[in-house]
Amino acid sequence: MIRTALDARLNRRFEHDADTIIRHELGVESGGSRVDVAVLNGHLTGWEIKSDVDTLVRLPNQATSFSRVMDYMTIVTTGKYLDRAAILLPAWWGLMEAVPSPHGVRLVSRRSPHINRSTDSFCLAQLLWREEAMEELRTRGNARGLSSSSRYFVWERLAQSIPKKQLRSVVLNRLKQRRQWSGGQLPAQSDDSSRK
């Protein structure tokens, strides 16, 4: 029910914004962690959902992974976990409480997110498929010697070739230009196929 309420909120907010993509289960660090819901536009913004049936055991590690990539993050959780999450998470994360209501769940902002200044260039580069990263390197004349290299060397070269602020823009543009995501999602649509 929390995800349904969050989906509805984000779809209302961005339904007329052609520059925005809503993506469920966005993998970071080669899929080692997944952001429950991500909004891609001028920033990488994410929401992590923790319902009463979840635990907070993985949250510290998730927070570390997400902090390497996301510009903004918000946890969406219940009163059961809200105070504990506030202690576990970095201060730049937002806090949103899922409050039971007669119509399901009402989402109440308890702390607004702030910009994350500690993203990592290599982890940003990892959001790209190998060929996307290679195309960016070829465009810059910096792909020499990488034709048979693993994706990790390609990501490393890309991260070293472009200043982080510019790399973030490159990654966002590439993600938004994808004609098809894994699982068949078209980037102009919200993907409702993955559920926790």
Disulfide bonds with the S-S distance in Angstrom:
none
